[in-house]
Amino acid sequence: MINLEREIRTAMRTGKIVIGSKQTLKLVRFGKAKLVIIASNAPEEYREDILHYAKLSNIPVYIFPGNSWDLGAICGKPFMVAALSIVDPGESNIMALVEKPEEEEE
């Protein structure tokens, strides 16, 4: 099992992450994101749109088990983060979140 908090911080430091529901939705519409992370309490209208366009663009979506305050804290931000998109994972192993479940069980 990967340490989500560490991987998000590593991706922020070494890769490219875009924070925010509106920006994430824009990236997903154009197929530019590699992974989308949505907080469990993200506003329903953004959640539905992001999930819809992510499915059309074959972009994996991970529902973060905590709320948007928790996700904001992990990102080192003093505000809520309802959604974020990974454009470039950098040196992080965050893409393992969406890989085959059989590999995670080892």
N, C-alpha and C positions, 0 to 999 in steps of 0.2 A: 504494500500500500504506500502511495507516495504522500509526502508531507505537503499538502496543498499550500499552506501558508508560506513555507520556504520557497516553493516553486514559483508562486506568484511574485514574491519579492525578487527572486533571481531573474525572472522574466522582465520585471520592471527595470532592473539595474542593467541587464545585458541585452535585452531585446527591445521590442516596441509594443506597448500596450496602450489602447485608447480607452479612457474611462468615460462612462456616461451612456445613458439609454439612447439618446438621440444620435450621438456619434456612432454608437455600436450599430444602431438600426441602419444608418447610412452605409457603413462598411459592409454590413451583411447584404444589403440590397445590391451592392456592386460586386459581391463575392470576394472582397479583399481580406476578410478575417480568416484565420486558420482555426480559431476556437472562440466560442463565446461562453462567458460565465455569467449567469443571472442569479441574483439573490433570491432567496425563497419568498420574500415579501415584495418583490418588484411589482410596480403598478401593472394591473392586468392588461391594459391596452398596449403597453410597450412589450410585455411578455408575449402576448399573442402575435404581434407584428414580427418581433424578432424570431420567434419559433417558426412562423410561416415562411419568412424569407430565408432563414437558415436551412430549412428543409428543401426549398427550391434550389438553393446554391450548394447543397451538400456540405454545409458547414456544421461540424459537431457542436452541440450545446450541452453545457454542464450546469445543472441546477445546484447552486451553492447551498449547503444545508443551513447556514446561518442567515441572519437578516442583513439588510443593507448597511447598518451601522458596523456589523462585524466585518463585512467585506471592505468597507471604507478603512477600517482600522488596519486590516491586513495590508492594504495598499499604502498605508502611511498617510492617509488623508483625514483631515478633521471634519469630514462630512460623509453623508450617506452615499454609497455607490450601489445603484440598483443593477447595473450591468457593466461589463467590460469586455473588450475583445482583444484577443491576442493576434497581432499582425505578424510579429516575428518573435518566436519563443526564446531567442538568444541561446544562452547556455543552460537554460532550465529544461527540466524533463516534464513540463506541464502537459505536453501532448499525450503522455501516458494515461491521463485521465480518461481519454476517449478511445483508447486502444482496446483490443479484444479482452474480454473479462477473464478468459482462461489464463492469460499471461499475468494478470494481477494476483491470482490465487497462489502462485508459487511462493 
